[in-house]
């Protein structure tokens, strides 16, 4: 994949809205003066949005092979500003207060929630920002679908148990001066059927309009959390 084929543009139109919003908020909040850590960067699907801000980015993941692919994909976007680091998000190999921004796209369920959230707070500087996009674990339709993927070997049991929910969003938010949460995809469960009838682009517009009209929260498929102003006190 070329850099322009990564990120939101690589997501099917009917599921693209949360990733577009995630990238929009990154562009608004991250500057070239910032030191940024990406958690669970994998092979770089969402790293390019961070690099395009001009910031210094450390893309971290537990898989060395995934990070090697990330570097090959994104080297042309600014190799002098991109560092890859093998890291366990439950015990990050960085000093406290090292980053202005921590970002995460779809990786919060890959670590023990209390450990990951504490590490995010620890490595952020006072006043720092946490930005994430991830799945929400409330809608029973989505929970059943994820369980079916687990039975087929397409998802691990640990990610099922660690999928973010409203309580975790609230827990993260309370350690910051302000928190913005946007929910998406209240109708995502019907998108595979709807796009066959009216096409992906029209289906995405229907889904986005429904989210605005219904003000989805617990029924959402995805959420974006933007928590700004980490409180100076840090504790596990």
Secondary structure, 3 states (H helix, E strand, C coil): CCHHHCHHHHCCHHHCHHHHHHHHHHHHHCCCCCEEEEECCCCCCCCHHHHCCCCEEEEEECCHHHHHHHHHHHHHHCHHHEEEEECECCECCCCCCCEEEEEEECCHHHCCHHHHHHHHHHHEEEEEEEEEEEECCCCHHHHHHHHHHHHCCCCCHHHHHHCCCHHHHHHHHCCEEEEEEEEECCCHHHHHHHHHHHCHHHHHHHHHHHHHHHCCCCCCCEEEEEEEEECCCCCC
